[in-house]
Amino acid sequence: MASASTKYNSHSLEIESIKRTSRDGLNRDLSETVPRLPGETLITDKEVIYICPFNGPIKGRVYITNYRLYLRSLETDSALILDVPLGVISRIEKMGGATSRGENSYGLDITCKDMRNLRFALKQEGHSRRDMFETLTRYAFPLAHNLPLFAFLNEEKFNVDGWTVYNPVEEYQRQGLPNHNWRITFINKCYELCDTYPALLMVPYRTSDEDLKRVAAFRSRSRIPVLSWIHPENKTAIVRCSQPLVGMSGKRNKDDEKYLDAIRETNKQNSKLTIYDARPSVNAVANKATGGGYESDDAYHNAELSFLDIHNIHVMRESLKKVKDIVYPNVEESHWLSSLESTHWLEHIKLVLTGAIQVADKVSSGKSSVLVHCSDGWDRTAQLTSLAMLMLDSFYRSIEGFEILVQKEWISFGHKFASFPTAFEFNERFLITILDHLYSCRFGTFLFNCESARERQNVPERTVSLWSMINSNKEKFKNPFYTKEINRVLYPVASMRHLELWVNYYIRWNPRIKQQQPNPVEQRYMELLALRDDYIKRLEELQLANSAKLSDPPTSPSQMMPHVQTHF
């Protein structure tokens, strides 16, 4: 996405003059060029004063489409452009009144989900902000005004169909499933067992569908334990679910206990099933009051329970709000470390990382299958399972693999919507693009809370996938340092001394926080890669020239490459 000081640049945007019908019924040609996606239409435009937190008041013109708020400076000494997808807006408030005193005290205050706050001042006479406020409110929150989400109007075309990236059967086959311990069940094909689970589930082989129905009655939202990933060598499993419905009376369910024992028995190397409850223990106990709870030792004899002390979404949201307060608009250098510490954000990140490392290590080194859950099993649970799988399975560290991981552990299984320089095929831009379009409403990928809702709305047929855009231009998202490895487990250091705030995401809107572009190390590495490619090409030419003289077939370039040394 464009920053506050750079122009929008996207291969999929059409930069053109937009014609619209004015109030007098005549078409008028706007001389300014405004980026427009296929299917995007201009709703209104207005002259405003943008209260820039870095450069002060700037006179500009705001264009509001059914997808974005776009501002261009009208001042000759400023090239400022703002380009904000309306889906990023979380709140629109009026500031000041018709009698407010002071320059630029009357207008709109807009809070965004990407760390920004935008303030626009308008003229005080004649209710000049009414149209802009009503239009923004209407199109930023379309469902509340019986309007379609922009993703259903987007007419972008790409040469790759991102909706085909994830096929659950193919992904399970890649893991060597089904096998004599695990089977596919279609009990949820119409989402009758669990409306927030996918249609296809992987469960223990000797468990019947009738058993699954009885287990579902004892798990929150019927989110039963199902397999997410299996170790390619020792066959230990990562299983996910929601909390058991124990309640204050300490209810037991023989079918649930038998089912967890069946999961344990799929792994013959360890006599215990390890259960990781993402919550702090005090929260898990408190959940008994609302009918929830956790697996007790007396009911689940062959299981070991560990609490990971990760707080719930409400605590996380409050912490992130504090991060926003210290990164935008101003960063106080003199108090930066103490301010960051007061948000507790890195502490939360540390606990999530530590929990995921425990899951990965227990599966890989401890040779124990694990069951992961929180309350309902769709936020902290997905964080832990997906991070552990990212550490354990190098496939998920490729671009396509990461897309499948997101599609599988977050999108398919329902969710309310540190750096290893050579291990990941994708770069930072890839992650930021995903985060930006989590809110933008340009693609259908993250719409709705679960697979059943997306199916009811025919999302794949009616919208474009984010993966279509990314996979049509993969080079832009590739990490030049990537070295493909098979089955190497990554264990990040989850220590506060090694954790840093993701500056290029959280503080990217501040023009004073500028990263060197292009990165000199990355640029040098690209030069070396080009040099290597040149060596291979010359090698192939030499082989072709000599092949007529040799009776034996030429050695392949890949076999000869170890003898060619490139000095880094």
C-alpha positions in Angstrom: 0.0 0.0 0.0 1.1 3.6 -0.6 2.6 5.5 2.3 1.7 9.1 3.1 4.6 10.4 1.1 4.7 8.2 -2.0 2.5 7.8 -5.0 0.3 4.7 -5.4 1.9 2.2 -7.7 0.2 -1.1 -8.6 0.3 -3.1 -11.7 -3.3 -4.0 -11.3 -4.6 -0.5 -11.0 -5.9 1.6 -13.9 -4.7 5.2 -13.6 -7.1 7.2 -15.5 -9.4 10.2 -15.4 -12.8 9.3 -14.0 -16.0 10.7 -15.5 -19.0 11.1 -13.3 -22.4 12.7 -13.5 -22.6 16.0 -11.5 -25.7 17.4 -9.8 -26.7 19.2 -12.9 -26.9 15.9 -14.8 -23.9 16.5 -17.0 -20.8 14.4 -17.3 -17.7 16.3 -16.2 -14.2 15.1 -16.7 -12.0 15.3 -13.6 -8.6 16.5 -14.7 -6.9 14.7 -11.9 -5.9 11.1 -12.3 -7.3 8.8 -9.7 -6.3 5.1 -9.4 -9.3 2.9 -10.0 -9.7 -0.9 -9.9 -12.0 -2.6 -12.4 -15.5 -2.3 -10.8 -14.5 0.7 -8.7 -16.6 3.8 -9.2 -16.3 7.4 -7.9 -19.0 8.4 -5.5 -18.0 12.0 -4.5 -15.0 14.4 -4.2 -14.5 17.4 -2.0 -11.8 20.0 -1.2 -10.5 19.6 2.3 -7.6 20.5 4.6 -5.7 17.4 5.6 -4.3 17.8 9.1 -1.0 16.0 8.4 0.6 15.0 11.8 4.1 15.4 10.2 3.8 18.5 8.0 0.9 20.4 9.3 -2.3 21.4 7.4 -2.2 20.6 3.6 -4.9 21.7 1.2 -6.1 18.8 -1.0 -8.9 17.1 -2.7 -10.5 13.9 -1.4 -12.0 11.4 -3.8 -14.3 8.8 -2.3 -15.0 5.7 -4.3 -16.8 2.5 -3.4 -13.4 1.1 -2.5 -11.1 3.8 -1.3 -10.5 7.3 0.1 -7.9 9.0 -2.1 -6.4 12.4 -1.3 -4.1 14.4 -3.5 -2.4 17.6 -2.4 -3.4 20.8 -4.2 -0.3 22.6 -3.0 2.5 22.9 -5.5 5.3 22.2 -2.9 3.7 19.0 -1.8 3.4 15.6 -3.6 1.3 14.1 -0.8 -1.0 11.3 -1.7 -3.2 9.3 0.7 -4.7 6.0 -0.5 -6.8 4.3 2.1 -9.1 1.3 1.4 -12.4 2.0 3.1 -12.3 -1.4 4.8 -9.4 -0.2 6.8 -11.6 2.4 8.5 -12.8 1.4 11.9 -14.5 4.7 13.1 -15.6 8.0 11.7 -16.3 10.9 14.0 -17.2 14.5 13.6 -14.9 17.0 15.2 -16.0 20.4 16.2 -19.3 22.2 15.5 -20.6 25.0 13.5 -19.6 27.5 16.2 -16.2 26.0 17.0 -13.4 28.5 17.3 -9.9 28.1 15.9 -8.5 27.3 12.5 -9.2 23.8 11.1 -11.3 22.8 14.2 -14.3 21.6 12.2 -14.2 18.4 10.2 -13.8 14.6 10.5 -11.6 12.4 12.5 -11.1 8.9 11.0 -9.6 6.0 12.9 -7.9 3.2 10.8 -7.1 -0.4 11.6 -3.5 0.0 10.2 -2.2 2.3 13.0 -3.2 5.6 11.3 -5.6 8.4 12.3 -6.7 10.8 9.6 -8.1 14.2 10.2 -9.8 16.4 7.6 -10.9 20.0 8.2 -13.7 21.5 6.2 -15.4 24.9 5.9 -17.8 25.5 8.7 -20.6 27.1 6.8 -23.5 25.2 5.3 -23.0 21.8 6.9 -20.1 21.2 4.5 -19.0 17.9 6.1 -22.4 16.3 6.1 -22.1 14.8 2.6 -18.6 13.5 3.2 -19.5 12.0 6.6 -22.6 10.3 5.2 -20.8 8.9 2.1 -17.8 7.6 4.1 -20.1 6.0 6.7 -22.2 4.4 4.0 -19.3 2.9 2.0 -16.9 2.2 4.8 -19.6 0.1 6.5 -21.6 -1.2 3.5 -23.3 -4.2 5.2 -24.9 -1.8 7.7 -26.4 0.1 4.8 -27.5 -2.8 2.7 -24.7 -2.4 0.2 -22.5 -5.1 -1.2 -18.9 -5.5 0.0 -16.5 -4.2 -2.7 -15.0 -7.7 -3.1 -18.2 -8.7 -4.8 -17.9 -5.8 -7.2 -14.2 -6.1 -7.9 -13.7 -7.1 -11.6 -9.9 -7.6 -11.5 -8.5 -10.4 -13.7 -5.3 -12.4 -13.0 -3.6 -15.2 -14.9 -3.7 -17.4 -11.8 -6.8 -18.6 -9.9 -5.9 -18.2 -6.2 -9.0 -20.1 -5.1 -7.3 -23.4 -6.3 -4.2 -22.9 -4.1 -5.6 -25.0 -1.2 -7.1 -28.4 -1.7 -7.5 -30.2 1.6 -7.3 -33.7 0.1 -4.1 -32.8 -1.7 -2.6 -31.2 1.4 -3.3 -34.3 3.5 -1.9 -36.5 0.7 1.3 -34.4 0.8 1.5 -35.3 4.5 1.0 -39.0 3.7 -2.6 -39.2 4.8 -4.9 -41.0 5.1 -3.1 -43.9 6.6 -3.8 -46.9 8.9 -4.2 -44.5 11.9 -6.0 -41.6 10.3 -9.0 -41.3 8.0 -11.0 -38.6 6.2 -14.6 -38.1 7.3 -17.2 -36.2 5.4 -19.6 -36.1 8.4 -19.4 -32.3 8.2 -19.9 -32.0 4.5 -23.1 -29.9 5.0 -21.6 -28.2 8.1 -24.2 -30.0 10.3 -21.7 -31.3 12.9 -19.9 -28.0 13.3 -20.8 -24.9 11.3 -17.4 -23.2 11.8 -15.3 -26.3 10.8 -14.5 -27.2 7.2 -16.4 -29.9 5.3 -13.5 -32.4 5.3 -11.9 -33.5 8.6 -9.1 -35.9 9.5 -9.9 -38.1 12.5 -8.5 -41.3 14.2 -9.2 -44.3 11.9 -11.0 -46.5 14.5 -13.4 -43.7 15.5 -16.9 -43.8 13.9 -18.9 -40.9 12.8 -21.4 -41.7 15.5 -18.6 -41.3 18.1 -17.8 -37.9 16.6 -21.3 -36.7 17.1 -21.2 -37.6 20.8 -17.8 -35.9 21.2 -19.2 -32.8 19.5 -21.8 -32.4 22.2 -19.1 -32.1 24.8 -16.8 -29.5 23.0 -17.5 -25.8 22.8 -19.3 -24.9 19.5 -18.9 -28.6 18.6 -15.3 -28.0 17.5 -14.1 -31.5 18.1 -10.4 -32.6 18.1 -9.2 -33.1 14.5 -5.8 -33.5 12.9 -3.9 -30.5 11.6 -0.5 -32.0 10.8 1.4 -35.2 11.1 5.2 -35.6 11.5 6.6 -37.2 8.3 9.0 -39.5 10.2 7.8 -40.3 13.7 4.1 -39.9 12.8 3.3 -37.8 15.9 0.3 -35.5 15.3 -0.8 -31.9 16.0 -4.5 -31.9 16.8 -6.7 -28.9 17.4 -10.1 -28.3 19.0 -12.1 -26.2 21.5 -12.4 -26.5 25.3 -14.4 -29.3 26.9 -17.8 -28.4 28.4 -16.9 -29.4 32.0 -18.8 -26.6 33.8 -18.8 -25.9 37.5 -20.0 -29.4 38.4 -17.0 -31.0 36.7 -19.0 -33.0 34.1 -17.3 -35.9 32.4 -17.9 -37.4 29.0 -16.8 -41.0 28.4 -16.9 -40.6 24.6 -14.6 -37.5 24.7 -12.2 -39.4 27.0 -12.2 -42.4 24.7 -11.7 -40.2 21.7 -8.6 -38.5 23.1 -7.3 -41.9 24.0 -7.8 -42.9 20.3 -5.7 -39.9 19.3 -3.0 -40.9 21.7 -2.9 -44.5 20.4 -2.2 -43.3 16.8 1.3 -42.7 18.2 3.0 -45.8 19.7 6.1 -44.0 20.8 4.7 -42.2 23.9 2.2 -43.4 26.5 0.9 -39.9 27.0 -1.0 -37.3 25.0 0.2 -33.8 25.7 -2.6 -31.2 25.9 -1.6 -27.5 25.5 -4.3 -25.2 26.8 -3.3 -21.7 25.4 -5.1 -19.9 28.3 -3.7 -18.8 31.7 -4.9 -21.4 34.2 -6.9 -18.9 36.1 -8.9 -18.1 33.0 -9.5 -21.7 32.2 -10.9 -22.2 35.7 -13.0 -19.1 35.4 -14.4 -20.5 32.1 -16.1 -23.3 34.1 -18.6 -20.7 35.4 -19.8 -20.3 31.8 -19.9 -24.0 31.1 -16.4 -24.4 29.7 -13.3 -25.7 31.4 -10.3 -28.0 30.8 -9.3 -31.7 30.8 -8.6 -32.8 34.4 -6.1 -35.5 35.4 -8.8 -37.7 37.0 -10.8 -37.8 33.8 -8.0 -38.0 31.2 -5.6 -40.5 32.8 -3.3 -40.8 29.7 -2.9 -37.1 29.1 -0.6 -34.3 30.4 -2.1 -30.8 30.6 0.0 -27.6 30.3 -1.3 -24.0 30.4 0.6 -21.6 28.1 -0.6 -18.3 29.8 -1.6 -16.6 26.5 -4.2 -13.9 27.2 -7.5 -13.6 25.3 -8.3 -11.3 22.4 -9.6 -8.5 24.6 -6.3 -8.2 26.4 -4.4 -8.4 23.1 -6.6 -5.7 21.5 -6.0 -3.3 24.4 -2.2 -4.0 24.2 -2.2 -3.3 20.4 -4.2 -0.1 21.0 -1.3 1.0 23.3 1.2 0.2 20.6 -0.8 2.4 18.2 -0.6 5.3 20.7 3.2 5.1 20.8 3.9 4.7 17.1 1.5 7.1 15.5 1.7 9.9 14.8 4.8 10.6 17.0 7.6 8.3 18.2 9.2 9.6 21.4 12.8 8.5 21.0 13.8 9.4 24.6 11.1 7.2 26.1 10.8 4.6 23.4 11.9 1.5 25.3 9.8 2.2 28.4 6.8 3.2 26.3 7.1 -0.1 24.3 7.5 -2.1 27.5 4.3 -0.5 29.0 2.2 -1.8 26.1 3.2 -5.5 27.0 2.9 -6.3 23.3 6.3 -8.0 23.0 5.5 -10.0 26.2 2.3 -11.4 24.4 4.4 -12.2 21.3 6.9 -14.0 23.5 4.3 -16.1 25.1 2.8 -17.1 21.8 6.2 -18.0 20.4 7.2 -19.9 23.5 4.0 -21.9 23.3 4.5 -22.7 19.6 8.1 -23.8 20.3 6.9 -26.1 23.0 4.3 -27.7 20.6 7.0 -28.1 17.9 9.6 -29.5 20.3 7.1 -32.0 21.9 6.2 -33.3 18.5 9.7 -33.4 17.0 12.0 -34.3 19.9 9.5 -35.5 22.5 7.8 -37.8 20.0 4.5 -37.1 21.6 1.2 -36.2 19.8 -0.3 -32.9 21.0 -3.8 -31.5 21.4 -4.0 -27.7 21.3 -7.0 -25.5 22.3 -8.0 -22.3 23.9 -11.7 -21.4 24.6 -13.3 -21.8 21.2 -10.2 -22.9 19.3 -10.0 -20.3 16.6 -7.6 -17.5 17.6 -4.8 -18.6 20.1 -5.2 -22.2 18.9 -4.6 -21.2 15.2 -1.6 -19.1 16.3 0.0 -22.0 18.1 -0.7 -24.7 15.5 0.3 -22.6 12.5 3.5 -21.3 14.1 4.5 -24.8 15.2 3.8 -26.1 11.7 5.9 -23.3 10.2 8.8 -24.4 12.4 8.4 -28.1 11.7 7.5 -28.2 8.0 9.7 -26.4 5.5 6.9 -26.6 2.9 5.0 -24.0 4.8 8.0 -21.6 4.5 7.5 -21.3 0.7 5.1 -18.8 -0.8 2.5 -21.4 -1.8 3.0 -23.4 1.4 2.4 -20.3 3.5 -0.8 -19.5 1.5 -2.0 -23.0 2.2 -1.1 -22.7 5.9 -3.2 -19.5 6.2 -6.0 -21.0 4.1 -6.0 -24.2 6.2 -5.4 -23.2 9.8 -7.1 -19.8 9.8 -9.6 -19.5 6.9 -10.8 -23.1 6.6 -10.9 -23.8 10.4 -12.6 -20.5 11.1 -11.3 -17.3 12.6 -12.9 -14.0 13.4 -11.3 -11.9 11.3 11.6 -12.5 14.0 13.6 -13.1 11.0 15.2 -16.3 9.6 16.9 -14.7 6.5 17.4 -17.9 4.4 14.6 -20.1 5.6 11.6 -18.4 4.0 10.9 -18.1 0.3 8.7 -15.0 0.9 9.8 -11.5 1.9 8.4 -8.9 4.2 6.3 -7.3 1.5 4.4 -10.6 1.2 3.4 -10.5 4.9 2.5 -6.8 4.9 0.4 -7.3 1.7 -1.6 -10.1 3.5 -2.1 -7.9 6.5 -3.2 -5.0 4.5 -5.7 -7.0 2.5 -7.0 -8.6 5.6 -9.0 -5.4 6.0 -9.1 -3.9 2.5 -12.2 -5.8 1.3 -10.7 -5.9 -2.2 -10.5 -9.7 -2.2 -12.8 -12.4 -0.9 -10.1 -14.4 0.8 -10.8 -13.2 4.4 -14.5 -12.5 4.1 -16.8 -14.1 6.7 -15.9 -16.2 9.7 -15.9 -19.7 8.4 -16.1 -22.0 5.4 -19.8 -22.6 5.6 -20.6 -18.9 5.4 -18.3 -18.4 2.4 -20.0 -21.3 0.7 -23.5 -19.9 1.3 -22.3 -16.6 -0.3 -20.5 -18.3 -3.2 -17.4 -16.3 -2.4 -15.0 -18.2 -4.7 -17.3 -17.7 -7.7 -18.2 -14.1 -6.9 -14.9 -12.6 -5.7 -11.1 -12.6 -6.5 -8.6 -14.4 -4.3 -5.7 -12.5 -2.8 -3.5 -15.4 -3.8 -4.5 -14.7 -7.5 -2.8 -11.3 -7.2 0.3 -12.6 -5.3 0.9 -15.7 -7.4 0.5 -13.7 -10.7 3.5 -11.6 -9.6 5.5 -13.9 -7.3 8.9 -12.3 -8.0 7.8 -9.2 -6.1 7.2 -11.3 -3.0 10.3 -13.5 -3.1 13.2 -13.5 -0.6 16.5 -13.5 -2.6 18.3 -15.1 0.4 16.0 -18.2 0.4 17.8 -21.6 0.5 15.4 -24.5 0.2 15.8 -27.1 2.9 13.9 -30.3 3.7 12.7 -31.2 7.2 14.9 -28.7 9.1 13.1 -27.6 12.3 13.3 -23.9 13.1 13.4 -22.9 16.8 13.3 -19.1 17.2 14.7 -17.6 20.3 11.7 -16.5 22.3 13.5 -14.1 24.6 12.6 -10.5 25.3 16.3 -9.6 24.6 15.9 -10.8 21.0 12.3 -9.6 20.3 11.9 -6.3 18.4 8.9 -4.4 17.3 8.1 -4.8 13.5 9.0 -1.3 12.6 8.4 -1.7 8.9 4.8 -2.5 9.6 3.8 -0.6 12.7 5.7 2.6 12.0 5.7 2.6 8.2 3.4 5.7 7.9 5.9 7.9 9.7 8.1 9.6 6.9 10.9 10.0 9.4 11.3 6.2 9.8 12.8 5.4 6.5 14.5 2.2 5.6 17.3 2.3 3.0 15.8 1.4 -0.3 16.9 -0.7 -1.9 18.5 -2.7 0.9 22.2 -2.8 0.0 22.8 -6.3 1.3 19.7 -7.6 -0.6 20.9 -5.7 -3.7 24.4 -7.3 -3.5 22.9 -10.7 -3.1 20.7 -10.2 -6.2 23.9 -9.3 -8.1 25.5 -12.5 -6.9 22.5 -14.6 -7.9 22.7 -13.0 -11.4 26.4 -13.8 -11.5 25.6 -17.4 -10.6 23.0 -17.7 -13.3 25.5 -16.3 -15.8 28.1 -19.0 -14.8 25.4 -21.7 -15.3 24.6 -20.3 -18.8 28.2 -20.1 -19.8 28.7 -23.7 -18.5 25.8 -24.9 -20.6 27.3 -23.2 -23.7 30.7 -24.9 -23.1 29.0 -28.3 -22.7 27.1 -27.9 -26.0 30.3 -26.9 -27.8 32.2 -29.9 -26.4 29.4 -32.5 -26.6 30.1 -33.3 -30.3 33.7 -34.2 -29.4 32.8 -36.4 -26.4 31.4 -39.9 -26.6 30.0 -39.7 -23.0 27.0 -37.5 -22.3 28.0 -34.1 -20.8 27.9 -33.6 -17.1 24.9 -31.6 -15.9 25.5 -27.9 -14.8 24.2 -28.7 -11.4 26.8 -31.5 -11.0 29.6 -29.1 -12.1 28.4 -26.1 -10.0 30.2 -27.1 -6.8 33.5 -26.6 -8.6 32.5 -23.0 -9.5 33.2 -20.8 -6.5 31.5 -17.4 -6.0 33.1 -15.3 -3.4 30.5 -13.7 -1.1 
